[in-house]
Amino acid sequence: MTTIHPDFLWGAATAPHQVEGNNTTSDWWAREVRMPGTEPSGDAVDHYHRYREDMRMLADAGLSAYRFGVEWARIEPRPGQISRAELAHYRRMIETSIEFGLTPVVTLHHFSSPRWFAEQGGWLADDAVERFRAYVTTVTAILDGVDWVATLNEPNMLAMMTMLARAMQRGEVQQWQSPTVEGEPGAERVGRQTLLPVPDPEIGKRFLDAHHAVRDILRQRTGAKVGWTVAAQAFTAAPGGEDKLLQVRHDWEDLYLEAARGDDFIGVQAYSSQQVDANGVIPHPPHPDNTMIGTAYRPDALGMAVRHAWQVTGHVPVLVTENGIATEDDNRRIAYTAEALRHLLATVDEGVDVRGYLHWSALDNYEWGHWEPKFGLIAVDRETFQRHPKPSLAWLGDVARRGGPPA
């Protein structure tokens, strides 16, 4: 029987722009109307007003943690102008999470930034790190009682998105590629995958600077464990691809994992695995088992990613901050998650210090330009906003009570 950490977190996750709705002062809201191939987020699933209902569903199901984000664009809609009302809103979310017995895991930046920040050069501007530092310092005032804080979500994906945005500005790319949809909507049926570019490590270093700039501030001003989350690809080498694998893995992941060596935890976010040959990453071939976003059905990727993060960080405790599957078939979601958890718990048996598992996603939501992919434990009617818990939510709650999936 696997012995997990006594305070092991069992929960689910969301990101503000994907669920709140009407994030009108953000760069993503502006991007949605000018990027070909992008659907608008609009009201999203109105989590901004319905977070209490959503948290109660998670808690009633038996989960013990909820990962959610604070939206910088709401807190600082203009440079230096702080919204006290929005700070109070996120403080109420923290208090509600604690009230329901859900350990809050708070992300301070989840892809979206203030529109003014983007217009003034974004993360590549000379004062970008200082702007982020000022914002984080402001947010520390509402973090009392929060034990887990992620500074940046998937900086490796953020570096890739910065590359894509610059390419579009130069006219080199005509259509936006969602960072989480690695294929056309409906890829589960057609099996197509579009490869995302390998993140530029020079851009990535700006995010390393930002993370390190706020880590000590958070430690000094809060009692939280501080880390960040990395999108793990669980790369493997195809015949002849051993040397290329090292380069690709460094640029995609290891640069960011190495930067976490002084952190309190590393957030691992894994969904599938990918092979690398002598030319680079190999697209997943069309296959009936491919998910809605074009990735292969690989629940074993979670264990692979956790082992790799544990090794590269020098044994920083691991928190699985995202893992899930895009599918309309909830039975498939349960099967995928059960197998992924068995692979995760195998790493615990091997000695990896795993502190929790947060499923992506709590709700079917806006997937950064598309509405079709379904990752949620809870379905949402986008006309009425009525919530419909799926069987997978009750199943994961039962797993939480048991301390692991049934054998």
C-alpha positions in Angstrom: 0.0 0.0 0.0 1.5 3.3 -1.1 2.0 5.8 1.8 1.3 9.3 0.6 2.2 12.5 2.5 -0.1 13.1 5.4 -1.2 16.5 4.0 -1.5 15.2 0.4 -3.7 17.5 -1.7 -6.5 16.1 -3.8 -8.1 18.7 -5.9 -8.8 20.4 -9.2 -7.6 23.5 -11.0 -8.8 26.5 -13.0 -7.3 29.6 -14.6 -8.9 33.1 -14.2 -9.2 34.0 -17.9 -10.6 30.6 -18.8 -13.5 30.6 -16.3 -14.2 34.1 -14.9 -15.6 35.9 -18.0 -15.3 39.5 -19.1 -11.6 40.0 -18.4 -11.8 43.2 -20.5 -8.6 44.8 -19.3 -6.4 41.9 -20.3 -4.1 41.3 -23.3 -6.0 38.1 -24.0 -9.4 39.9 -24.3 -7.8 42.2 -26.8 -6.1 39.4 -28.7 -9.4 37.4 -29.1 -10.9 40.0 -31.5 -7.9 40.4 -33.7 -6.4 36.9 -34.0 -7.9 34.8 -36.9 -9.0 31.4 -35.8 -9.8 32.5 -32.2 -13.1 32.2 -30.5 -14.0 34.9 -27.8 -14.1 34.1 -24.1 -17.0 36.4 -23.4 -18.7 35.5 -20.2 -16.6 32.3 -20.0 -18.4 30.2 -17.4 -19.1 33.1 -15.0 -16.9 31.7 -12.3 -16.2 35.3 -11.2 -19.7 35.4 -9.7 -20.3 31.6 -9.2 -17.0 30.6 -7.5 -18.8 29.8 -4.2 -21.1 27.3 -6.0 -18.2 25.8 -7.8 -16.0 25.4 -4.7 -18.9 23.9 -2.8 -19.3 21.2 -5.5 -15.6 20.3 -5.2 -15.7 20.2 -1.4 -19.0 18.2 -1.3 -17.5 15.7 -3.7 -14.7 15.0 -1.2 -11.8 17.0 -2.7 -9.4 18.9 -0.3 -7.7 21.5 -2.5 -8.5 24.0 -5.2 -6.0 25.7 -7.5 -7.2 29.1 -8.9 -5.6 32.3 -10.1 -5.4 36.0 -9.3 -5.9 38.1 -12.5 -3.3 40.8 -12.7 -5.3 42.7 -15.3 -8.2 43.1 -12.9 -6.0 44.2 -10.0 -4.0 46.7 -12.0 -6.2 47.8 -14.9 -3.9 50.8 -15.6 -0.2 51.2 -14.7 0.0 51.8 -11.0 -3.8 51.9 -10.5 -4.7 49.2 -8.0 -8.3 48.1 -7.6 -9.0 47.5 -4.0 -12.4 46.0 -4.9 -10.7 43.3 -7.0 -8.1 42.6 -4.3 -11.1 42.1 -1.9 -12.8 39.8 -4.5 -9.8 37.5 -4.6 -9.5 37.6 -0.8 -13.1 36.4 -0.6 -12.2 33.5 -2.9 -9.3 32.5 -0.6 -11.6 32.7 2.4 -14.3 30.7 0.7 -11.9 28.0 -0.2 -10.7 27.8 3.4 -14.2 27.8 4.7 -15.1 24.8 2.6 -12.0 22.9 3.6 -10.3 23.3 0.3 -6.6 24.2 0.6 -6.1 27.2 -1.8 -3.3 26.9 -4.3 -3.0 30.4 -5.8 -1.4 31.2 -9.1 -0.3 34.8 -9.6 0.1 34.7 -13.4 -1.7 32.3 -15.6 -0.9 33.4 -19.2 -3.0 36.6 -19.2 -1.5 40.0 -18.4 -2.8 43.6 -18.3 -3.4 45.0 -21.8 -1.3 48.0 -20.9 1.6 45.7 -20.0 1.4 44.0 -23.4 1.2 47.2 -25.3 4.3 48.6 -23.5 6.4 45.6 -24.6 5.1 42.8 -22.4 7.6 40.5 -20.9 10.4 41.7 -23.1 10.2 45.3 -22.0 13.1 46.6 -19.9 10.8 47.2 -16.8 8.8 44.0 -17.1 10.3 42.2 -14.2 10.0 45.3 -12.0 6.3 45.7 -13.0 5.7 42.1 -12.1 7.5 42.5 -8.8 5.3 45.5 -7.9 2.1 43.6 -8.7 3.2 40.5 -6.7 4.1 42.7 -3.7 0.6 44.2 -3.8 -1.0 40.8 -3.9 0.9 39.5 -0.8 -1.5 41.6 1.2 -4.4 39.1 0.6 -2.4 35.9 0.9 -2.8 35.3 4.6 -3.7 31.6 5.1 -2.5 30.5 1.7 0.1 27.7 2.0 0.9 27.3 -1.7 1.7 30.0 -4.3 2.8 29.5 -7.9 4.4 32.6 -9.3 4.0 31.8 -13.0 2.0 29.1 -14.8 4.0 27.3 -17.5 6.7 29.8 -18.3 7.9 27.5 -21.0 4.5 27.8 -22.7 4.5 31.5 -22.1 7.9 31.8 -23.8 6.5 29.9 -26.8 3.4 32.2 -26.8 5.6 35.2 -26.8 7.4 33.8 -29.9 4.1 33.3 -31.7 2.8 36.8 -30.9 6.0 38.3 -32.3 5.8 36.2 -35.4 2.3 37.3 -36.0 3.3 41.0 -35.6 5.9 40.4 -38.3 3.4 38.7 -40.6 5.1 35.4 -40.4 2.1 33.5 -38.9 -1.4 34.1 -40.1 -3.4 32.2 -37.5 -3.1 32.0 -33.7 -2.2 28.6 -32.3 -3.7 27.9 -28.9 -1.0 27.0 -26.4 -3.0 24.1 -25.1 -4.8 22.9 -28.2 -2.1 21.0 -30.2 -4.4 20.2 -33.1 -7.6 21.4 -34.7 -10.8 21.3 -32.5 -12.3 17.8 -33.0 -8.9 16.1 -33.3 -10.2 13.3 -31.2 -12.2 12.3 -34.2 -9.7 13.1 -37.0 -6.5 12.5 -35.2 -4.5 15.6 -36.3 -1.8 17.3 -34.3 -0.1 20.6 -34.9 3.3 20.9 -33.3 4.0 23.9 -31.1 7.4 25.5 -31.6 10.2 24.8 -29.2 10.4 27.8 -26.8 13.3 30.2 -27.3 15.5 29.9 -24.2 16.6 33.5 -24.5 12.9 34.6 -24.0 12.6 31.9 -21.3 15.3 33.5 -19.3 13.2 36.6 -18.8 10.7 34.5 -17.0 13.4 33.0 -14.8 14.4 36.5 -13.8 10.8 37.3 -13.0 10.3 34.2 -10.9 13.4 34.7 -8.9 12.6 38.4 -8.4 9.4 37.6 -6.5 10.3 34.4 -4.8 11.9 36.0 -1.8 9.3 38.7 -1.6 6.6 36.0 -1.2 8.6 34.1 1.4 9.2 37.3 3.4 5.7 38.6 3.3 3.6 35.3 3.5 3.8 31.9 5.0 3.4 30.2 1.7 5.5 27.6 -0.1 6.6 29.2 -3.3 7.3 27.6 -6.7 6.1 27.7 -10.3 4.6 25.2 -12.7 6.2 23.7 -15.8 4.5 22.1 -18.8 6.1 18.7 -19.0 6.2 16.9 -22.3 7.5 13.5 -21.1 9.9 13.4 -24.1 11.5 10.1 -25.2 14.1 9.4 -27.9 13.2 7.7 -31.1 16.1 5.7 -32.7 18.8 8.2 -33.5 17.3 11.0 -31.6 19.2 10.6 -28.3 21.4 13.8 -28.8 18.5 15.9 -30.1 16.4 14.8 -27.2 18.8 16.5 -24.8 18.7 19.8 -26.6 14.9 19.8 -27.1 14.3 18.7 -23.5 16.6 21.5 -22.2 14.8 24.2 -24.2 11.3 22.9 -23.4 11.7 21.9 -19.7 15.0 21.6 -18.1 15.9 25.3 -18.3 12.8 25.9 -16.1 13.2 22.9 -13.9 16.8 23.9 -13.1 15.6 27.4 -12.1 13.3 25.7 -9.5 16.2 24.2 -7.5 15.8 26.8 -4.8 12.0 26.6 -4.7 9.7 25.0 -2.1 7.9 22.9 -4.7 7.8 22.3 -8.4 4.4 22.2 -10.2 4.3 19.4 -12.8 1.7 19.7 -15.5 1.6 16.6 -17.8 -0.9 15.2 -20.2 0.9 13.1 -22.9 4.3 12.0 -24.1 6.2 12.9 -27.3 9.1 11.3 -29.2 12.1 13.2 -30.5 14.2 12.0 -33.5 17.3 13.5 -35.1 15.2 16.3 -36.6 13.2 17.2 -33.5 9.8 16.5 -32.0 7.7 14.0 -34.0 4.0 14.7 -34.4 1.6 12.1 -33.0 0.3 10.1 -36.0 -3.5 10.1 -36.6 -5.0 7.5 -34.3 -8.5 6.8 -32.9 -7.2 7.1 -29.3 -5.8 10.6 -29.8 -7.5 13.1 -27.5 -9.7 16.1 -28.6 -6.6 18.3 -28.9 -4.5 15.9 -31.0 -2.3 14.4 -28.3 -1.8 10.7 -27.7 -3.6 8.9 -25.0 -0.7 8.5 -22.6 -1.6 8.4 -18.9 1.8 7.0 -18.1 3.2 10.5 -19.1 2.5 11.7 -15.6 4.8 9.3 -13.9 7.5 10.0 -16.5 7.2 13.8 -16.0 7.3 13.6 -12.2 10.4 11.4 -12.2 12.2 13.8 -14.6 11.2 16.9 -12.6 12.3 15.3 -9.3 15.7 14.4 -10.8 16.4 17.7 -12.6 15.4 20.0 -9.7 17.6 18.0 -7.3 14.7 16.6 -5.4 12.4 19.6 -4.9 9.0 18.4 -3.7 6.5 17.8 -6.5 2.9 19.1 -6.7 1.0 17.9 -9.7 -0.8 21.1 -10.6 -2.4 19.9 -13.8 -3.2 16.5 -15.3 -6.2 15.5 -17.3 -7.7 14.6 -20.7 -9.7 16.4 -23.4 -12.6 14.1 -24.1 -16.4 14.1 -24.3 -16.4 10.6 -22.9 -16.4 10.8 -19.1 -15.8 7.1 -18.7 -12.6 7.7 -20.7 -11.7 10.5 -18.4 -12.0 8.3 -15.3 -10.0 5.5 -17.0 -7.2 7.9 -18.0 -7.1 9.5 -14.5 -7.1 6.2 -12.7 -4.1 5.0 -14.7 -2.3 8.3 -14.4 -2.7 8.1 -10.6 -1.3 4.6 -10.5 1.8 5.8 -12.3 2.0 8.8 -10.0 1.8 6.7 -6.9 4.5 4.4 -8.3 6.8 7.4 -8.2 5.9 7.8 -4.5 6.9 4.2 -3.9 10.2 4.9 -5.5 10.9 7.7 -3.1 9.7 10.9 -4.9 8.2 13.4 -2.5 4.8 14.1 -4.1 2.6 16.5 -2.2 -0.6 16.4 -4.2 -2.7 15.9 -7.4 -4.8 18.7 -8.9 -6.9 17.6 -11.8 -7.3 19.8 -14.9 -9.9 21.1 -15.0 -12.6 21.7 -12.4 -14.9 23.0 -15.1 -15.3 22.7 -18.9 -13.9 26.1 -19.9 -12.3 28.4 -22.5 -9.2 26.7 -23.8 -7.3 29.8 -24.9 -9.1 30.4 -28.2 -11.4 27.4 -28.4 -14.5 26.2 -26.6 -14.7 22.6 -28.0 -12.1 20.8 -25.8 -13.7 19.3 -22.7 -11.3 18.8 -19.7 -13.8 19.4 -16.9 -15.1 17.4 -14.0 -18.1 19.7 -14.2 -20.0 20.6 -17.4 -21.5 24.0 -17.8 -24.4 25.2 -19.8 -23.0 28.4 -21.4 -26.5 29.8 -21.9 -27.8 29.4 -18.3 -24.5 28.8 -16.5 -26.1 25.8 -14.8 -23.5 23.4 -13.5 -23.7 19.6 -14.2 -21.2 17.5 -12.2 -19.9 14.6 -14.2 -19.4 11.1 -12.7 -15.7 11.8 -12.8 -16.0 14.4 -10.0 -17.7 11.9 -7.6 -15.1 9.3 -8.7 -12.2 11.6 -7.9 -13.7 12.6 -4.6 -13.9 8.9 -3.7 -10.3 8.5 -4.7 -9.5 11.4 -2.3 -11.2 9.7 0.6 -9.5 6.4 -0.1 -6.1 8.1 -0.6 -5.7 6.6 -4.1 -7.6 4.8 -6.9 -8.9 1.3 -6.3 -6.5 -1.4 -7.3 
